[in-house]
Amino acid sequence: MSVLTLRLAGPLQSWGASARFTRRTTESAPTKSGVIGLLAAAAGIERGDDNALQPLAALRFGVRIDQPGTRVRDFHTAHHGVTGKSMPLSERFYLADAVFVAALEGDPQLLGELHAALRAPVYPPFLGRRSCPPSLPVELSLHDEGGLKDALRDEVWQASPWYRKQHRSHSEIELTVLREADAHEHDSADTRRDQPLSFAADHRRHALRTHVSYSVRIHNPSARHQPRHDPFEALDEESA
């Protein structure tokens, strides 16, 4: 098994797992459906091609919250493309200035093809909605050793420089991980309806998926190392 890691960073992101009428919310971290959709678009898989979608949906998924961002709300207006009639006012939520590391584990050949597709995508990637383009290249690396847990723990902290600067006093940073549950973890796992079954425009379908949440501590490359201070050092020099 290999693991493909992605960097999901942009001015705005929106990862909706549910929508009720004109209220479109966002989860606090990317959904599996949203990330698989991003990969499917890069690979040129059409919305109604459920057979081509299945191998991607079978990949094991996890995400690390490197920079949680801020939730913002927008009132959205639109007009019908043919009649010009005004559409209902909708309320939409986004994550501003967020950064995530997503990881997918599975067949090495498939992940290698997806990694190449991200470098030359058929359709441009977006972070949950078409109005949310990434600000940095999405692909990070392809790990041939270790598994999903290792990749989410070992990948370098991807937070923005201004955000890392706020945490320079810490040599390590604690980050939240949301990862697809292993078989022995199901009793303590939560569920989310974001397992994609079909992206067909007229009948999108998703199934329940189990995931666990925990924290990892990783090295802070922006840590400011304080010089060691010994309050008795001056006294020792005098006595000498």
Beta strands, then each sheet from edge to edge (+ up, - down):
strand 1: 2-13
strand 2: 19-20
strand 3: 23-24
strand 4: 60-67
strand 5: 70-76
strand 6: 90-106
strand 7: 139-143
strand 8: 172-180
strand 9: 190-198
strand 10: 205-219
sheet 1: 2+ 3- 6- 1+ 7-
sheet 2: 2+ 3- 6- 4+ 8- 10+ 9-
sheet 3: 2+ 3- 6- 5+
end
